[in-house]
């Protein structure tokens, strides 16, 4: 088992990157579904994922320009990774919200356990 641990740890980081991409897609989907007019759909569909990407890249990513304390980082993770699950519920996709949320929680638990 110990020989496979680095493989599992790498796979968990790959899942994390996939969750980042999914979060951006969910923010965009929410924006397009939430906006009432064409311009609002475009603004929210582009603005929401852009805001999340800038927030995460600036403060939360491993190579962040402005690293934050662990408590603030956890709060940032809740916003960037947890909010998309709630947004899926808001647009009428609760099943996908549960699936995405469960994967986020499992991934974060493994990251904490393996100190990634």
Backbone atoms as SQL, in Angstrom:
CREATE TABLE atoms (id INTEGER PRIMARY KEY, chain TEXT, resi INTEGER, resn TEXT, atom TEXT, x REAL, y REAL, z REAL);
INSERT INTO atoms VALUES
  (1, 'A', 1, 'UNK', 'N', 0.818, -1.197, 0.000),
  (2, 'A', 1, 'UNK', 'CA', 0.000, 0.000, 0.000),
  (3, 'A', 1, 'UNK', 'C', 0.857, 1.254, 0.000),
  (4, 'A', 2, 'UNK', 'N', 1.962, 1.252, 0.755),
  (5, 'A', 2, 'UNK', 'CA', 2.784, 2.457, 0.849),
  (6, 'A', 2, 'UNK', 'C', 3.404, 2.832, -0.490),
  (7, 'A', 3, 'UNK', 'N', 3.628, 1.851, -1.359),
  (8, 'A', 3, 'UNK', 'CA', 4.176, 2.154, -2.679),
  (9, 'A', 3, 'UNK', 'C', 3.160, 2.887, -3.545),
  (10, 'A', 4, 'UNK', 'N', 1.884, 2.659, -3.291),
  (11, 'A', 4, 'UNK', 'CA', 0.834, 3.310, -4.071),
  (12, 'A', 4, 'UNK', 'C', 0.429, 4.669, -3.512),
  (13, 'A', 5, 'UNK', 'N', 0.846, 4.987, -2.312),
  (14, 'A', 5, 'UNK', 'CA', 0.428, 6.238, -1.693),
  (15, 'A', 5, 'UNK', 'C', 0.779, 7.465, -2.533),
  (16, 'A', 6, 'UNK', 'N', 1.992, 7.570, -3.084),
  (17, 'A', 6, 'UNK', 'CA', 2.282, 8.736, -3.927),
  (18, 'A', 6, 'UNK', 'C', 1.368, 8.830, -5.151),
  (19, 'A', 7, 'UNK', 'N', 0.957, 7.694, -5.671),
  (20, 'A', 7, 'UNK', 'CA', 0.039, 7.690, -6.815),
  (21, 'A', 7, 'UNK', 'C', -1.312, 8.245, -6.393),
  (22, 'A', 8, 'UNK', 'N', -1.813, 7.798, -5.244),
  (23, 'A', 8, 'UNK', 'CA', -3.099, 8.293, -4.747),
  (24, 'A', 8, 'UNK', 'C', -3.028, 9.785, -4.415),
  (25, 'A', 9, 'UNK', 'N', -1.911, 10.205, -3.850),
  (26, 'A', 9, 'UNK', 'CA', -1.762, 11.618, -3.513),
  (27, 'A', 9, 'UNK', 'C', -1.739, 12.485, -4.773),
  (28, 'A', 10, 'UNK', 'N', -1.044, 12.016, -5.794),
  (29, 'A', 10, 'UNK', 'CA', -1.025, 12.740, -7.068),
  (30, 'A', 10, 'UNK', 'C', -2.406, 12.758, -7.695),
  (31, 'A', 11, 'UNK', 'N', -3.099, 11.628, -7.636),
  (32, 'A', 11, 'UNK', 'CA', -4.461, 11.565, -8.181),
  (33, 'A', 11, 'UNK', 'C', -5.373, 12.547, -7.455),
  (34, 'A', 12, 'UNK', 'N', -5.192, 12.687, -6.149),
  (35, 'A', 12, 'UNK', 'CA', -6.017, 13.623, -5.388),
  (36, 'A', 12, 'UNK', 'C', -5.765, 15.063, -5.832),
  (37, 'A', 13, 'UNK', 'N', -4.518, 15.398, -6.130),
  (38, 'A', 13, 'UNK', 'CA', -4.218, 16.744, -6.619),
  (39, 'A', 13, 'UNK', 'C', -4.791, 16.966, -8.016),
  (40, 'A', 14, 'UNK', 'N', -4.809, 15.922, -8.825),
  (41, 'A', 14, 'UNK', 'CA', -5.420, 16.025, -10.154),
  (42, 'A', 14, 'UNK', 'C', -6.923, 16.246, -10.013),
  (43, 'A', 15, 'UNK', 'N', -7.543, 15.531, -9.079),
  (44, 'A', 15, 'UNK', 'CA', -8.972, 15.740, -8.813),
  (45, 'A', 15, 'UNK', 'C', -9.197, 17.181, -8.367),
  (46, 'A', 16, 'UNK', 'N', -8.313, 17.706, -7.535),
  (47, 'A', 16, 'UNK', 'CA', -8.446, 19.088, -7.065),
  (48, 'A', 16, 'UNK', 'C', -8.435, 20.062, -8.244),
  (49, 'A', 17, 'UNK', 'N', -7.531, 19.847, -9.190),
  (50, 'A', 17, 'UNK', 'CA', -7.488, 20.712, -10.368),
  (51, 'A', 17, 'UNK', 'C', -8.780, 20.584, -11.171),
  (52, 'A', 18, 'UNK', 'N', -9.279, 19.354, -11.306),
  (53, 'A', 18, 'UNK', 'CA', -10.557, 19.154, -11.989),
  (54, 'A', 18, 'UNK', 'C', -11.695, 19.874, -11.281),
  (55, 'A', 19, 'UNK', 'N', -11.672, 19.878, -9.955),
  (56, 'A', 19, 'UNK', 'CA', -12.696, 20.597, -9.190),
  (57, 'A', 19, 'UNK', 'C', -12.597, 22.103, -9.414),
  (58, 'A', 20, 'UNK', 'N', -11.376, 22.606, -9.561),
  (59, 'A', 20, 'UNK', 'CA', -11.212, 24.029, -9.874),
  (60, 'A', 20, 'UNK', 'C', -11.873, 24.357, -11.210),
  (61, 'A', 21, 'UNK', 'N', -11.627, 23.525, -12.207),
  (62, 'A', 21, 'UNK', 'CA', -12.232, 23.751, -13.522),
  (63, 'A', 21, 'UNK', 'C', -13.749, 23.617, -13.460),
  (64, 'A', 22, 'UNK', 'N', -14.230, 22.619, -12.729),
  (65, 'A', 22, 'UNK', 'CA', -15.682, 22.450, -12.570),
  (66, 'A', 22, 'UNK', 'C', -16.295, 23.649, -11.862),
  (67, 'A', 23, 'UNK', 'N', -15.619, 24.161, -10.848),
  (68, 'A', 23, 'UNK', 'CA', -16.140, 25.326, -10.129),
  (69, 'A', 23, 'UNK', 'C', -16.307, 26.504, -11.078),
  (70, 'A', 24, 'UNK', 'N', -15.319, 26.746, -11.925),
  (71, 'A', 24, 'UNK', 'CA', -15.423, 27.853, -12.881),
  (72, 'A', 24, 'UNK', 'C', -16.578, 27.634, -13.847),
  (73, 'A', 25, 'UNK', 'N', -16.735, 26.397, -14.306),
  (74, 'A', 25, 'UNK', 'CA', -17.844, 26.091, -15.217),
  (75, 'A', 25, 'UNK', 'C', -19.190, 26.281, -14.520),
  (76, 'A', 26, 'UNK', 'N', -19.275, 25.896, -13.259),
  (77, 'A', 26, 'UNK', 'CA', -20.530, 26.052, -12.509),
  (78, 'A', 26, 'UNK', 'C', -20.839, 27.528, -12.289),
  (79, 'A', 27, 'UNK', 'N', -19.827, 28.320, -11.958),
  (80, 'A', 27, 'UNK', 'CA', -20.052, 29.763, -11.821),
  (81, 'A', 27, 'UNK', 'C', -20.591, 30.343, -13.128),
  (82, 'A', 28, 'UNK', 'N', -20.014, 29.940, -14.251),
  (83, 'A', 28, 'UNK', 'CA', -20.479, 30.439, -15.550),
  (84, 'A', 28, 'UNK', 'C', -21.902, 29.974, -15.834),
  (85, 'A', 29, 'UNK', 'N', -22.185, 28.705, -15.574),
  (86, 'A', 29, 'UNK', 'CA', -23.525, 28.158, -15.803),
  (87, 'A', 29, 'UNK', 'C', -24.555, 28.895, -14.956),
  (88, 'A', 30, 'UNK', 'N', -24.220, 29.117, -13.689),
  (89, 'A', 30, 'UNK', 'CA', -25.126, 29.853, -12.808),
  (90, 'A', 30, 'UNK', 'C', -25.378, 31.253, -13.350),
  (91, 'A', 31, 'UNK', 'N', -24.317, 31.917, -13.798),
  (92, 'A', 31, 'UNK', 'CA', -24.469, 33.269, -14.310),
  (93, 'A', 31, 'UNK', 'C', -25.380, 33.345, -15.517),
  (94, 'A', 32, 'UNK', 'N', -25.217, 32.407, -16.431),
  (95, 'A', 32, 'UNK', 'CA', -26.049, 32.394, -17.638),
  (96, 'A', 32, 'UNK', 'C', -27.491, 32.055, -17.289),
  (97, 'A', 33, 'UNK', 'N', -27.690, 31.139, -16.363),
  (98, 'A', 33, 'UNK', 'CA', -29.051, 30.750, -15.973),
  (99, 'A', 33, 'UNK', 'C', -29.731, 31.792, -15.092),
  (100, 'A', 34, 'UNK', 'N', -28.968, 32.589, -14.373),
  (101, 'A', 34, 'UNK', 'CA', -29.539, 33.539, -13.431),
  (102, 'A', 34, 'UNK', 'C', -29.864, 34.881, -14.080),
  (103, 'A', 35, 'UNK', 'N', -29.035, 35.310, -15.004),
  (104, 'A', 35, 'UNK', 'CA', -29.258, 36.604, -15.637),
  (105, 'A', 35, 'UNK', 'C', -30.605, 36.660, -16.340),
  (106, 'A', 36, 'UNK', 'N', -31.291, 37.801, -16.214),
  (107, 'A', 36, 'UNK', 'CA', -32.634, 37.920, -16.798),
  (108, 'A', 36, 'UNK', 'C', -32.584, 38.407, -18.239),
  (109, 'A', 37, 'UNK', 'N', -31.666, 39.277, -18.556),
  (110, 'A', 37, 'UNK', 'CA', -31.541, 39.793, -19.918),
  (111, 'A', 37, 'UNK', 'C', -30.258, 39.250, -20.539),
  (112, 'A', 38, 'UNK', 'N', -30.151, 39.414, -21.847),
  (113, 'A', 38, 'UNK', 'CA', -28.967, 38.908, -22.543),
  (114, 'A', 38, 'UNK', 'C', -27.672, 39.481, -22.010),
  (115, 'A', 39, 'UNK', 'N', -27.646, 40.787, -21.755),
  (116, 'A', 39, 'UNK', 'CA', -26.429, 41.411, -21.246),
  (117, 'A', 39, 'UNK', 'C', -26.117, 40.930, -19.836),
  (118, 'A', 40, 'UNK', 'N', -27.152, 40.690, -19.025),
  (119, 'A', 40, 'UNK', 'CA', -26.940, 40.214, -17.654),
  (120, 'A', 40, 'UNK', 'C', -26.419, 38.779, -17.663),
  (121, 'A', 41, 'UNK', 'N', -26.957, 37.956, -18.554),
  (122, 'A', 41, 'UNK', 'CA', -26.469, 36.581, -18.671),
  (123, 'A', 41, 'UNK', 'C', -24.985, 36.572, -19.045),
  (124, 'A', 42, 'UNK', 'N', -24.627, 37.432, -20.001),
  (125, 'A', 42, 'UNK', 'CA', -23.231, 37.509, -20.425),
  (126, 'A', 42, 'UNK', 'C', -22.343, 38.030, -19.299),
  (127, 'A', 43, 'UNK', 'N', -22.784, 39.088, -18.638),
  (128, 'A', 43, 'UNK', 'CA', -21.980, 39.677, -17.561),
  (129, 'A', 43, 'UNK', 'C', -21.778, 38.696, -16.412),
  (130, 'A', 44, 'UNK', 'N', -22.854, 38.037, -15.989),
  (131, 'A', 44, 'UNK', 'CA', -22.732, 37.071, -14.895),
  (132, 'A', 44, 'UNK', 'C', -21.995, 35.813, -15.341),
  (133, 'A', 45, 'UNK', 'N', -22.262, 35.373, -16.566),
  (134, 'A', 45, 'UNK', 'CA', -21.617, 34.164, -17.077),
  (135, 'A', 45, 'UNK', 'C', -20.119, 34.311, -17.227),
  (136, 'A', 46, 'UNK', 'N', -19.661, 35.516, -17.511),
  (137, 'A', 46, 'UNK', 'CA', -18.222, 35.766, -17.608),
  (138, 'A', 46, 'UNK', 'C', -17.649, 36.302, -16.296),
  (139, 'A', 47, 'UNK', 'N', -18.423, 37.148, -15.623),
  (140, 'A', 47, 'UNK', 'CA', -17.922, 37.806, -14.420),
  (141, 'A', 47, 'UNK', 'C', -17.772, 36.901, -13.214),
  (142, 'A', 48, 'UNK', 'N', -18.729, 36.015, -12.999),
  (143, 'A', 48, 'UNK', 'CA', -18.666, 35.141, -11.816),
  (144, 'A', 48, 'UNK', 'C', -17.446, 34.220, -11.846),
  (145, 'A', 49, 'UNK', 'N', -17.193, 33.499, -12.958),
  (146, 'A', 49, 'UNK', 'CA', -15.990, 32.656, -12.953),
  (147, 'A', 49, 'UNK', 'C', -14.698, 33.474, -12.942),
  (148, 'A', 50, 'UNK', 'N', -14.729, 34.639, -13.581),
  (149, 'A', 50, 'UNK', 'CA', -13.538, 35.491, -13.566),
  (150, 'A', 50, 'UNK', 'C', -13.228, 35.960, -12.146),
  (151, 'A', 51, 'UNK', 'N', -14.255, 36.373, -11.419),
  (152, 'A', 51, 'UNK', 'CA', -14.058, 36.810, -10.033),
  (153, 'A', 51, 'UNK', 'C', -13.524, 35.668, -9.172),
  (154, 'A', 52, 'UNK', 'N', -14.082, 34.471, -9.339),
  (155, 'A', 52, 'UNK', 'CA', -13.613, 33.318, -8.564),
  (156, 'A', 52, 'UNK', 'C', -12.165, 32.982, -8.910),
  (157, 'A', 53, 'UNK', 'N', -11.826, 33.029, -10.201),
  (158, 'A', 53, 'UNK', 'CA', -10.461, 32.706, -10.626),
  (159, 'A', 53, 'UNK', 'C', -9.458, 33.724, -10.088),
  (160, 'A', 54, 'UNK', 'N', -9.811, 35.000, -10.147),
  (161, 'A', 54, 'UNK', 'CA', -8.912, 36.037, -9.635),
  (162, 'A', 54, 'UNK', 'C', -8.754, 35.898, -8.125),
  (163, 'A', 55, 'UNK', 'N', -9.854, 35.672, -7.426),
  (164, 'A', 55, 'UNK', 'CA', -9.815, 35.510, -5.974),
  (165, 'A', 55, 'UNK', 'C', -8.930, 34.327, -5.584),
  (166, 'A', 56, 'UNK', 'N', -9.146, 33.186, -6.242),
  (167, 'A', 56, 'UNK', 'CA', -8.376, 31.990, -5.920),
  (168, 'A', 56, 'UNK', 'C', -6.912, 32.143, -6.325),
  (169, 'A', 57, 'UNK', 'N', -6.677, 32.662, -7.520),
  (170, 'A', 57, 'UNK', 'CA', -5.302, 32.818, -7.988),
  (171, 'A', 57, 'UNK', 'C', -4.500, 33.802, -7.152),
  (172, 'A', 58, 'UNK', 'N', -5.151, 34.843, -6.668),
  (173, 'A', 58, 'UNK', 'CA', -4.459, 35.873, -5.906),
  (174, 'A', 58, 'UNK', 'C', -4.205, 35.464, -4.459),
  (175, 'A', 59, 'UNK', 'N', -5.164, 34.782, -3.856),
  (176, 'A', 59, 'UNK', 'CA', -5.064, 34.502, -2.420),
  (177, 'A', 59, 'UNK', 'C', -5.028, 33.020, -2.036),
  (178, 'A', 60, 'UNK', 'N', -5.565, 32.125, -2.871),
  (179, 'A', 60, 'UNK', 'CA', -5.755, 30.757, -2.422),
  (180, 'A', 60, 'UNK', 'C', -4.893, 29.690, -3.052),
  (181, 'A', 61, 'UNK', 'N', -4.420, 29.924, -4.255),
  (182, 'A', 61, 'UNK', 'CA', -3.680, 28.875, -4.956),
  (183, 'A', 61, 'UNK', 'C', -2.328, 28.632, -4.283),
  (184, 'A', 62, 'UNK', 'N', -1.708, 27.492, -4.567),
  (185, 'A', 62, 'UNK', 'CA', -0.408, 27.203, -3.949),
  (186, 'A', 62, 'UNK', 'C', 0.657, 28.265, -4.253),
  (187, 'A', 63, 'UNK', 'N', 0.581, 28.898, -5.414),
  (188, 'A', 63, 'UNK', 'CA', 1.542, 29.937, -5.785),
  (189, 'A', 63, 'UNK', 'C', 0.914, 31.327, -5.711),
  (190, 'A', 64, 'UNK', 'N', 0.054, 31.543, -4.745),
  (191, 'A', 64, 'UNK', 'CA', -0.683, 32.804, -4.626),
  (192, 'A', 64, 'UNK', 'C', 0.269, 33.982, -4.430),
  (193, 'A', 65, 'UNK', 'N', -0.096, 35.100, -5.052),
  (194, 'A', 65, 'UNK', 'CA', 0.701, 36.317, -4.905),
  (195, 'A', 65, 'UNK', 'C', 0.638, 36.848, -3.477),
  (196, 'A', 66, 'UNK', 'N', -0.501, 36.661, -2.833),
  (197, 'A', 66, 'UNK', 'CA', -0.709, 37.137, -1.467),
  (198, 'A', 66, 'UNK', 'C', -1.239, 35.992, -0.607),
  (199, 'A', 67, 'UNK', 'N', -0.352, 35.151, -0.075),
  (200, 'A', 67, 'UNK', 'CA', -0.812, 34.038, 0.764),
  (201, 'A', 67, 'UNK', 'C', -1.547, 34.549, 2.004),
  (202, 'A', 68, 'UNK', 'N', -2.512, 33.770, 2.444),
  (203, 'A', 68, 'UNK', 'CA', -3.328, 34.146, 3.602),
  (204, 'A', 68, 'UNK', 'C', -3.155, 33.110, 4.708),
  (205, 'A', 69, 'UNK', 'N', -3.667, 33.428, 5.883),
  (206, 'A', 69, 'UNK', 'CA', -3.578, 32.506, 7.020),
  (207, 'A', 69, 'UNK', 'C', -4.408, 31.252, 6.733),
  (208, 'A', 70, 'UNK', 'N', -4.133, 30.153, 7.433),
  (209, 'A', 70, 'UNK', 'CA', -4.907, 28.926, 7.208),
  (210, 'A', 70, 'UNK', 'C', -6.409, 29.107, 7.417),
  (211, 'A', 71, 'UNK', 'N', -6.809, 29.904, 8.394),
  (212, 'A', 71, 'UNK', 'CA', -8.241, 30.113, 8.640),
  (213, 'A', 71, 'UNK', 'C', -8.890, 30.860, 7.481),
  (214, 'A', 72, 'UNK', 'N', -8.234, 31.889, 6.989),
  (215, 'A', 72, 'UNK', 'CA', -8.764, 32.644, 5.851),
  (216, 'A', 72, 'UNK', 'C', -8.755, 31.770, 4.599),
  (217, 'A', 73, 'UNK', 'N', -7.724, 30.948, 4.469),
  (218, 'A', 73, 'UNK', 'CA', -7.646, 30.048, 3.311),
  (219, 'A', 73, 'UNK', 'C', -8.816, 29.068, 3.307),
  (220, 'A', 74, 'UNK', 'N', -9.156, 28.545, 4.465),
  (221, 'A', 74, 'UNK', 'CA', -10.293, 27.627, 4.552),
  (222, 'A', 74, 'UNK', 'C', -11.592, 28.337, 4.177),
  (223, 'A', 75, 'UNK', 'N', -11.763, 29.555, 4.637),
  (224, 'A', 75, 'UNK', 'CA', -12.942, 30.342, 4.270),
  (225, 'A', 75, 'UNK', 'C', -12.973, 30.597, 2.765),
  (226, 'A', 76, 'UNK', 'N', -11.829, 30.894, 2.204),
  (227, 'A', 76, 'UNK', 'CA', -11.733, 31.106, 0.760),
  (228, 'A', 76, 'UNK', 'C', -12.087, 29.834, -0.006),
  (229, 'A', 77, 'UNK', 'N', -11.633, 28.695, 0.494),
  (230, 'A', 77, 'UNK', 'CA', -11.991, 27.419, -0.133),
  (231, 'A', 77, 'UNK', 'C', -13.496, 27.178, -0.081),
  (232, 'A', 78, 'UNK', 'N', -14.116, 27.538, 1.025),
  (233, 'A', 78, 'UNK', 'CA', -15.573, 27.389, 1.124),
  (234, 'A', 78, 'UNK', 'C', -16.281, 28.218, 0.065),
  (235, 'A', 79, 'UNK', 'N', -15.784, 29.411, -0.186),
  (236, 'A', 79, 'UNK', 'CA', -16.402, 30.270, -1.196),
  (237, 'A', 79, 'UNK', 'C', -16.136, 29.730, -2.598),
  (238, 'A', 80, 'UNK', 'N', -14.874, 29.484, -2.908),
  (239, 'A', 80, 'UNK', 'CA', -14.509, 29.105, -4.277),
  (240, 'A', 80, 'UNK', 'C', -14.979, 27.699, -4.622),
  (241, 'A', 81, 'UNK', 'N', -14.876, 26.755, -3.682),
  (242, 'A', 81, 'UNK', 'CA', -15.232, 25.369, -3.983),
  (243, 'A', 81, 'UNK', 'C', -16.596, 24.956, -3.434),
  (244, 'A', 82, 'UNK', 'N', -17.025, 25.533, -2.332),
  (245, 'A', 82, 'UNK', 'CA', -18.303, 25.143, -1.739),
  (246, 'A', 82, 'UNK', 'C', -19.500, 25.839, -2.347),
  (247, 'A', 83, 'UNK', 'N', -19.341, 27.115, -2.660),
  (248, 'A', 83, 'UNK', 'CA', -20.453, 27.874, -3.227),
  (249, 'A', 83, 'UNK', 'C', -20.995, 27.268, -4.521),
  (250, 'A', 84, 'UNK', 'N', -20.160, 26.725, -5.408),
  (251, 'A', 84, 'UNK', 'CA', -20.729, 26.123, -6.621),
  (252, 'A', 84, 'UNK', 'C', -21.743, 25.010, -6.348),
  (253, 'A', 85, 'UNK', 'N', -21.575, 24.268, -5.268),
  (254, 'A', 85, 'UNK', 'CA', -22.574, 23.242, -4.931),
  (255, 'A', 85, 'UNK', 'C', -23.914, 23.902, -4.644),
  (256, 'A', 86, 'UNK', 'N', -23.900, 24.989, -3.881),
  (257, 'A', 86, 'UNK', 'CA', -25.138, 25.716, -3.588),
  (258, 'A', 86, 'UNK', 'C', -25.720, 26.345, -4.845),
  (259, 'A', 87, 'UNK', 'N', -24.866, 26.816, -5.729),
  (260, 'A', 87, 'UNK', 'CA', -25.348, 27.416, -6.977),
  (261, 'A', 87, 'UNK', 'C', -26.040, 26.381, -7.856),
  (262, 'A', 88, 'UNK', 'N', -25.550, 25.149, -7.825),
  (263, 'A', 88, 'UNK', 'CA', -26.231, 24.089, -8.582),
  (264, 'A', 88, 'UNK', 'C', -27.628, 23.850, -8.030),
  (265, 'A', 89, 'UNK', 'N', -27.773, 23.903, -6.721),
  (266, 'A', 89, 'UNK', 'CA', -29.110, 23.806, -6.122),
  (267, 'A', 89, 'UNK', 'C', -29.976, 24.973, -6.585),
  (268, 'A', 90, 'UNK', 'N', -29.386, 26.161, -6.630),
  (269, 'A', 90, 'UNK', 'CA', -30.139, 27.370, -6.985),
  (270, 'A', 90, 'UNK', 'C', -30.664, 27.332, -8.415),
  (271, 'A', 91, 'UNK', 'N', -29.959, 26.641, -9.302),
  (272, 'A', 91, 'UNK', 'CA', -30.409, 26.578, -10.698),
  (273, 'A', 91, 'UNK', 'C', -31.177, 25.295, -10.988),
  (274, 'A', 92, 'UNK', 'N', -31.570, 24.580, -9.936),
  (275, 'A', 92, 'UNK', 'CA', -32.419, 23.409, -10.121),
  (276, 'A', 92, 'UNK', 'C', -31.699, 22.119, -10.446),
  (277, 'A', 93, 'UNK', 'N', -30.440, 22.018, -10.062),
  (278, 'A', 93, 'UNK', 'CA', -29.658, 20.799, -10.295),
  (279, 'A', 93, 'UNK', 'C', -29.158, 20.229, -8.969),
  (280, 'A', 94, 'UNK', 'N', -30.078, 19.846, -8.062),
  (281, 'A', 94, 'UNK', 'CA', -29.640, 19.404, -6.735),
  (282, 'A', 94, 'UNK', 'C', -28.803, 18.126, -6.761),
  (283, 'A', 95, 'UNK', 'N', -29.099, 17.225, -7.671),
  (284, 'A', 95, 'UNK', 'CA', -28.310, 15.995, -7.751),
  (285, 'A', 95, 'UNK', 'C', -26.847, 16.287, -8.044),
  (286, 'A', 96, 'UNK', 'N', -26.619, 17.159, -9.018),
  (287, 'A', 96, 'UNK', 'CA', -25.246, 17.548, -9.345),
  (288, 'A', 96, 'UNK', 'C', -24.618, 18.326, -8.195),
  (289, 'A', 97, 'UNK', 'N', -25.430, 19.097, -7.490),
  (290, 'A', 97, 'UNK', 'CA', -24.921, 19.828, -6.335),
  (291, 'A', 97, 'UNK', 'C', -24.411, 18.892, -5.249),
  (292, 'A', 98, 'UNK', 'N', -25.182, 17.838, -4.972),
  (293, 'A', 98, 'UNK', 'CA', -24.755, 16.849, -3.971),
  (294, 'A', 98, 'UNK', 'C', -23.487, 16.135, -4.417),
  (295, 'A', 99, 'UNK', 'N', -23.441, 15.738, -5.686),
  (296, 'A', 99, 'UNK', 'CA', -22.268, 15.016, -6.197),
  (297, 'A', 99, 'UNK', 'C', -21.028, 15.892, -6.125),
  (298, 'A', 100, 'UNK', 'N', -21.142, 17.102, -6.659),
  (299, 'A', 100, 'UNK', 'CA', -20.001, 18.016, -6.641),
  (300, 'A', 100, 'UNK', 'C', -19.566, 18.291, -5.195),
  (301, 'A', 101, 'UNK', 'N', -20.518, 18.589, -4.326),
  (302, 'A', 101, 'UNK', 'CA', -20.200, 18.881, -2.931),
  (303, 'A', 101, 'UNK', 'C', -19.524, 17.717, -2.228),
  (304, 'A', 102, 'UNK', 'N', -20.001, 16.502, -2.483),
  (305, 'A', 102, 'UNK', 'CA', -19.399, 15.319, -1.854),
  (306, 'A', 102, 'UNK', 'C', -17.959, 15.121, -2.320),
  (307, 'A', 103, 'UNK', 'N', -17.714, 15.342, -3.602),
  (308, 'A', 103, 'UNK', 'CA', -16.351, 15.194, -4.120),
  (309, 'A', 103, 'UNK', 'C', -15.441, 16.260, -3.524),
  (310, 'A', 104, 'UNK', 'N', -15.947, 17.489, -3.396),
  (311, 'A', 104, 'UNK', 'CA', -15.155, 18.568, -2.789),
  (312, 'A', 104, 'UNK', 'C', -14.792, 18.215, -1.348),
  (313, 'A', 105, 'UNK', 'N', -15.759, 17.733, -0.576),
  (314, 'A', 105, 'UNK', 'CA', -15.506, 17.392, 0.830),
  (315, 'A', 105, 'UNK', 'C', -14.503, 16.240, 0.931),
  (316, 'A', 106, 'UNK', 'N', -14.685, 15.199, 0.123),
  (317, 'A', 106, 'UNK', 'CA', -13.761, 14.059, 0.157),
  (318, 'A', 106, 'UNK', 'C', -12.354, 14.491, -0.249),
  (319, 'A', 107, 'UNK', 'N', -12.265, 15.289, -1.295),
  (320, 'A', 107, 'UNK', 'CA', -10.970, 15.765, -1.762),
  (321, 'A', 107, 'UNK', 'C', -10.279, 16.605, -0.690),
  (322, 'A', 108, 'UNK', 'N', -11.019, 17.496, -0.061),
  (323, 'A', 108, 'UNK', 'CA', -10.423, 18.365, 0.962),
  (324, 'A', 108, 'UNK', 'C', -10.016, 17.565, 2.192),
  (325, 'A', 109, 'UNK', 'N', -10.816, 16.562, 2.540),
  (326, 'A', 109, 'UNK', 'CA', -10.463, 15.707, 3.679),
  (327, 'A', 109, 'UNK', 'C', -9.160, 14.959, 3.408),
  (328, 'A', 110, 'UNK', 'N', -9.014, 14.430, 2.203),
  (329, 'A', 110, 'UNK', 'CA', -7.771, 13.735, 1.853),
  (330, 'A', 110, 'UNK', 'C', -6.592, 14.702, 1.813),
  (331, 'A', 111, 'UNK', 'N', -6.822, 15.907, 1.317),
  (332, 'A', 111, 'UNK', 'CA', -5.741, 16.895, 1.307),
  (333, 'A', 111, 'UNK', 'C', -5.284, 17.215, 2.732),
  (334, 'A', 112, 'UNK', 'N', -6.229, 17.331, 3.647),
  (335, 'A', 112, 'UNK', 'CA', -5.873, 17.606, 5.042),
  (336, 'A', 112, 'UNK', 'C', -5.147, 16.411, 5.656),
  (337, 'A', 113, 'UNK', 'N', -5.645, 15.207, 5.384),
  (338, 'A', 113, 'UNK', 'CA', -5.048, 13.992, 5.943),
  (339, 'A', 113, 'UNK', 'C', -3.616, 13.809, 5.447),
  (340, 'A', 114, 'UNK', 'N', -3.406, 14.070, 4.149),
  (341, 'A', 114, 'UNK', 'CA', -2.082, 13.900, 3.544),
  (342, 'A', 114, 'UNK', 'C', -1.244, 15.171, 3.594),
  (343, 'A', 115, 'UNK', 'N', -1.769, 16.205, 4.218),
  (344, 'A', 115, 'UNK', 'CA', -1.065, 17.487, 4.350),
  (345, 'A', 115, 'UNK', 'C', -0.598, 18.013, 3.001),
  (346, 'A', 116, 'UNK', 'N', -1.525, 18.030, 2.055),
  (347, 'A', 116, 'UNK', 'CA', -1.205, 18.523, 0.714),
  (348, 'A', 116, 'UNK', 'C', -1.464, 20.005, 0.629);
